[in-house]
């Protein structure tokens, strides 16, 4: 695809991507479920409002902290080894769809929760590629 066609295509994709991202944010902000995103080191990146209610921490208290802060002590080592294994091999050590696990509230009370996991690295990669491509095309 010639450069000018790529620029037109990336300009078309960027508004659609932004609209999709806005839709995603609106849905997740309104969701009654706790939604927390982490990076490959298990550091908390984003926290939706329901997570604040469930765990008793504000978003500011959670963002940048290890996800293990929300786990009972006896599960932290298992989580760390499980996430390391997954990052290195792509193999899950537990089922990702609807698993019952205890979590730790800010008050130190354990709460049983049904938890589901999902990987969204592709979305981040697509966002970065679209932004980079559009910026490169505009400069060219």
N, C-alpha and C positions, 0 to 999 in steps of 0.2 A: 504494500500500500504506500503510495507516494506520501511525502511529508505533509502536504496540505490536507490530504484526505485523513491522515492520522490526527491532525489537529482538530479537524471538524468532528471526527469520531470521538476524540477524547473530550471535546467540549460538550458533545451530546451525552456522553456517559457520566460526566461529572455531576450535572444537575440531577440525573436519575439516581446516581449513587447517593447524593446528598438527601434527596427526597426519601430514599429507602432508609438511610441512616436516621433521619428525623422520625420516620414511622417507627423504626425499631426503638428509638429512645422513648417515644410516647407510649408505646405498648409496655416496655419494661418498667417505666416510671409508674405506670398505673397498675402493674401486676401485683396481686396479693402475695405472691411468692417472693422469697428472698433471692435476689440475683446478685452474685458476686463474681467478678472476673479476676483471674490471676494470670501471672506470667509463668514461664517454664520453671522459674525458681520458687513458685508458689507464693509470690508476693502479691498482696491484694492491690488491684489496679482500680476497680470501680465497685461501688456499693450502691444498690438501689434502695429506696426508702423502706421497703418491707424488711430488708435485712437489719436496718437500724432498730425497728420495732422488735424483731425476733431476738436479736443478740444483745440489745441494750447499749450498744456503742453508737456513737455518731459516725457518719462517713469519714470525717476527718480523723477520728481515732483509729479507724480500720485501714484506710488507704495508706499503702507503703509498708504495712506490717505483714509478717508471715501469716498465711492462712491458719497455721497451727495455733494461733492465739484463740481461735474459735473451737478448738478441740480439747477434750480432756487429755491430761498429760500422758496417759497410757496409750493413746492413739497417735501421738505426734511422731514417734520414731517410725511407726508403720506407714504413716502418710508420706514422710520424707523419703523412705526407701521405695515406696510405691510410685511416687511421682518421678523420682530419679530413674527407676526402671522403665517407666512409660516413655520418658523423654529419650532415653538411650535406645529403646527397642521398639517402641510403638505398641507394646503389649500391655494390656490392662490387667491389674491384679485383682480387681473387683468388678462386678457388673456395674455399668454406668447408668442404667435405667432403673430408677426407683429403688434405692438401697436404704435400709433403716440404719441410721448411725446416731450416736449421741453427740450433741454439740455442747459447747460451754457458753453460757450466758455471762455477761459482764459481772453479775452477782456471784459467779462461781457455781451456779446451779446447773447441773446437766439436764439437757432437754432432748428427748428423743425426736428426731426429725426424719422425714422421708426426703432423701437427697437424690438428685439426678445430676449427672455431669455431661458436658458437651465440649468439644474442641472447636474453637473459632479462629484458629490461626490463619485459615484461608481468607477470611473476611479482612483481617488486618493486612495481609499480604496484598490483596486486591486493592484495598484503599490506598496503600502506599504506592503501588504500581500506577494506579490511576492518577494520583496526585503528582507523582514524579514525572510521568509521561506528559501530562498536561503542562506542567511547569517547564519541562524541557522543550516542548513544542512551541510554547509561547515565546520563549527566549530565542529560539532558532529563527 
